[in-house]
Amino acid sequence: MKIRKATESDLKDVLYVETQAFGNEHGPEIAKLVNGLLGDPTAMPLLSLLAFDDKQAIGHILFTKAYITGSEESISASILAPLAVLPDSQRQGIGGQLIEEGMRLLSESGVEVVFVLGHPDYYPSFGFKPAGALGFEASHPIPDEHADAWMVNELRPGVIGSTSGKIICADVLNKPENWCE
Ligand SMILES: CC(C)(COP(=O)(O)OP(=O)(O)OC[C@H]1O[C@@H](n2cnc3c(N)ncnc32)[C@H](O)[C@@H]1OP(=O)(O)O)[C@@H](O)C(=O)NCCC(=O)NCCS
């Protein structure tokens, strides 16, 4: 399995992986979201990575630019959304490797903190912690029953605890329906 940055010519593969991973119900809307984010100037700089098994794209992860408002310090932040692995390739560590490679590259480029709205049983294995309790307000209110799905991970030690505020995400992501769970 190899991971590399996705280029414009990989768009078909990216959208295929997203559609298949999220299935008939959510796949098309997630693919539309990703397509929108890839062309959204407010999402830049973004990091889009594809995982390949031989020549077949089997996983994709996208990180887009975020801002923390109300924080005294200027902190470089990013949001992980979405992460997708083809159904037949799940539970083989591919999602985890995409997260780890993404975090490594973001850290190298100076990103200090990463947010995610996702499965609360999955992301803590990669260092993510409930963000609300740590002082980071999501872009849109998250229903109480999903509060622990809003998580944060620091790439520069000490960011969590020394800063707090509301997170502003890219325009295309900044719609209440993207913040339901
Ligand atoms: C979630 C997803 C990206 C995980 O990718 P993956 O490559 O299968 O994950 P990994 O192999 O790195 O990790 C597997 C472990 O994560 C956990 N896990 C996987 N999917 C999970 C889920 N939906 N909820 C909770 N835990 C999950 C399991 O504990 C699993 O370990 P196990 O096989 O020992 O039980 C993948 O299942 C997927 O694309 N799902 C559909 C789209 C989606 O829900 N994306 C995430 C949006 S936040």
The ligand as an ORCA input file, in Angstrom:
! r2SCAN-3c Opt
* xyz 0 1
  C     -13.983      4.719      9.258
  C     -13.020      4.211      8.205
  C     -12.362      5.372      7.477
  C     -11.921      3.399      8.928
  O     -10.937      3.007      8.003
  P     -10.251      1.574      8.132
  O      -9.131      1.525      7.178
  O     -11.290      0.523      8.015
  O      -9.760      1.659      9.637
  P      -8.468      0.988     10.281
  O      -8.239     -0.335      9.625
  O      -7.374      1.977     10.313
  O      -8.958      0.765     11.755
  C      -9.804     -0.283     12.012
  C     -10.271     -0.184     13.451
  O     -10.993      1.012     13.604
  C     -12.190      0.745     14.263
  N     -13.266      1.203     13.379
  C     -13.341      1.114     12.034
  N     -14.465      1.699     11.607
  C     -15.082      2.155     12.703
  C     -16.289      2.840     12.920
  N     -17.119      3.172     11.915
  N     -16.618      3.185     14.177
  C     -15.801      2.835     15.192
  N     -14.661      2.185     15.058
  C     -14.303      1.839     13.826
  C     -12.278     -0.682     14.598
  O     -11.920     -0.798     15.965
  C     -11.215     -1.311     13.764
  O     -10.499     -2.237     14.495
  P     -10.909     -3.795     14.409
  O     -10.876     -4.180     12.970
  O      -9.828     -4.424     15.216
  O     -12.254     -3.884     15.029
  C     -13.689      3.283      7.176
  O     -14.341      2.266      7.878
  C     -14.694      3.992      6.263
  O     -14.325      4.494      5.208
  N     -15.954      4.004      6.675
  C     -17.018      4.619      5.889
  C     -16.869      6.103      5.825
  C     -16.736      6.743      7.204
  O     -17.528      6.460      8.088
  N     -15.710      7.598      7.345
  C     -15.344      8.213      8.595
  C     -16.057      9.471      8.771
  S     -15.612     10.142     10.340
*
